Amino acid sequence: MFKRSLRLFELWGIAVEIHFSWIFVILLVTWSFATGVYPDIYHGEKFFTGQLWIMSFLTAILLFVSILLHEFSHSVVAIRNGLPIGKITLFMFGGVAQMRREVESPAVELKMTSAGPAMTLVLIGLFYLLGVLFRSFDSLFVLFNSLAAINGVIFVFNMVPGFPLDGGRILRAIIWHRTGNILRATKIASRIGKGFAFILIGIGVMNLLVYRDFIGGVWLMIIGSFLRQAANRSYNNILYKEVMENFQVSDIVRYDVVAVGLSVDLLTLVEDYFKRYHFLSFPVVEDEMLVGIVTLEEVKRISSSKWAETKVADLVNTKFVDFVVRGFNSAGRVLHLINAGKYNSFPVVDNYGRLIGVINRSDYEEAVGVMTSLKN
């Protein structure tokens, strides 16, 4: 099965993955420097074609290492402050450290976020010193000076005070500390982030139409669009978290649940359940106790000629019980299950494991949407 990310290694308990889009970045950076940046700066006087391509490839690889070290800095500080990191994924627009839970204090977020830019400053100094040390070797001098300059651009770009850039996260931590309101802080930082994103898109359009710079223009528009979407998503995630803390599973459960027994044959299941209710799955019960789920997808794998002799008990998926919720659970439990992406509905049981209702994904999203609009 095709995966979007490939695991490279694990260090200090943190898995490092590379998104397939990063391959495009490696190729683009290598090609850009070999055919554009280095020849334009040195007019082809110092280096042969082979040297240009080797230098450009090393530039791309060391840029990869720089971003990885930046993300590791975030992650190490997060772990030291009690925030577990699942993995680091490097993709087209940089890297993302996946936290297993949200930051709970502005002080921790400030320390964790500042670690990344601090590492970038260290890398700028390191590459500059390497350039000085190897100034007698033209190719190494150019390589290290270029990497110092690239990391300098990354630092300046990343410190723009707009979410989700590091500068925006630092701004959010400061506002959060002063107001005690993470939602307000995220809203302000996200709006600045979206404003910056529109500026990038505008510059990209101008480069494309006025200066006929196709690659630069399109690249800026893509980055701007990505930042705008990320800013929206970041604010919505915090907003949803705030909303979910205010209601429980019992507020959105459907009690008119339709369940089937283990002894029901598939022909009856198809005719009296799937065709009648048009659901894609049904919870399976035995003496009112939830035992699993039966899905239309599983039924379709059985030849229709065998439906009459095949029972639900032969197809029931008992792992469905692992996705159970209870009425007193926070709605955040449902969000966790939705993000797992396995099912479209989730069983609600009482303290004894008896099925009392279900929560459909659509019902949950409608409830969150209504309550979210009331907080905006």
Rosetta blueprint (number, residue, H / E / L):
1 M L
2 F L
3 K L
4 R L
5 S E
6 L E
7 R E
8 L E
9 F E
10 E E
11 L E
12 W L
13 G L
14 I E
15 A E
16 V E
17 E E
18 I E
19 H E
20 F H
21 S H
22 W H
23 I H
24 F H
25 V H
26 I H
27 L H
28 L H
29 V H
30 T H
31 W H
32 S H
33 F H
34 A H
35 T H
36 G H
37 V H
38 Y H
39 P H
40 D H
41 I H
42 Y H
43 H L
44 G L
45 E L
46 K L
47 F L
48 F L
49 T H
50 G H
51 Q H
52 L H
53 W H
54 I H
55 M H
56 S H
57 F H
58 L H
59 T H
60 A H
61 I H
62 L H
63 L H
64 F H
65 V H
66 S H
67 I H
68 L H
69 L H
70 H H
71 E H
72 F H
73 S H
74 H H
75 S H
76 V H
77 V H
78 A H
79 I H
80 R H
81 N L
82 G L
83 L L
84 P L
85 I E
86 G E
87 K E
88 I E
89 T E
90 L E
91 F E
92 M L
93 F L
94 G E
95 G E
96 V E
97 A E
98 Q E
99 M E
100 R L
101 R L
102 E L
103 V L
104 E L
105 S L
106 P H
107 A H
108 V H
109 E H
110 L H
111 K H
112 M H
113 T H
114 S H
115 A H
116 G H
117 P H
118 A H
119 M H
120 T H
121 L H
122 V H
123 L H
124 I H
125 G H
126 L H
127 F H
128 Y H
129 L H
130 L H
131 G H
132 V H
133 L H
134 F L
135 R L
136 S L
137 F L
138 D H
139 S H
140 L H
141 F H
142 V H
143 L H
144 F H
145 N H
146 S H
147 L H
148 A H
149 A H
150 I H
151 N H
152 G H
153 V H
154 I H
155 F H
156 V H
157 F H
158 N H
159 M L
160 V L
161 P L
162 G L
163 F L
164 P L
165 L L
166 D H
167 G H
168 G H
169 R H
170 I H
171 L H
172 R H
173 A H
174 I H
175 I H
176 W H
177 H H
178 R H
179 T H
180 G L
181 N L
182 I H
183 L H
184 R H
185 A H
186 T H
187 K H
188 I H
189 A H
190 S H
191 R H
192 I H
193 G H
194 K H
195 G H
196 F H
197 A H
198 F H
199 I H
200 L H
201 I H
202 G H
203 I H
204 G H
205 V H
206 M H
207 N H
208 L H
209 L H
210 V L
211 Y L
212 R L
213 D L
214 F H
215 I H
216 G H
217 G H
218 V H
219 W H
220 L H
221 M H
222 I H
223 I H
224 G H
225 S H
226 F H
227 L H
228 R H
229 Q H
230 A H
231 A H
232 N H
233 R H
234 S H
235 Y H
236 N H
237 N H
238 I H
239 L H
240 Y H
241 K H
242 E H
243 V H
244 M H
245 E L
246 N L
247 F L
248 Q E
249 V H
250 S H
251 D H
252 I L
253 V L
254 R E
255 Y L
256 D L
257 V L
258 V L
259 A L
260 V E
261 G E
262 L L
263 S L
264 V L
265 D E
266 L H
267 L H
268 T H
269 L H
270 V H
271 E H
272 D H
273 Y H
274 F H
275 K H
276 R H
277 Y H
278 H L
279 F L
280 L L
281 S E
282 F E
283 P E
284 V E
285 V E
286 E E
287 D L
288 E L
289 M E
290 L E
291 V E
292 G E
293 I E
294 V E
295 T E
296 L H
297 E H
298 E H
299 V H
300 K H
301 R L
302 I L
303 S L
304 S H
305 S H
306 K H
307 W H
308 A H
309 E H
310 T L
311 K E
312 V H
313 A H
314 D H
315 L L
316 V L
317 N E
318 T H
319 K H
320 F H
321 V H
322 D H
323 F H
324 V L
325 V E
326 R E
327 G L
328 F L
329 N L
330 S E
331 A H
332 G H
333 R H
334 V H
335 L H
336 H H
337 L H
338 I H
339 N H
340 A H
341 G L
342 K L
343 Y L
344 N L
345 S E
346 F E
347 P E
348 V E
349 V E
350 D L
351 N L
352 Y L
353 G L
354 R E
355 L E
356 I E
357 G E
358 V E
359 I E
360 N E
361 R H
362 S H
363 D H
364 Y H
365 E H
366 E H
367 A H
368 V H
369 G H
370 V H
371 M H
372 T H
373 S H
374 L H
375 K H
376 N L
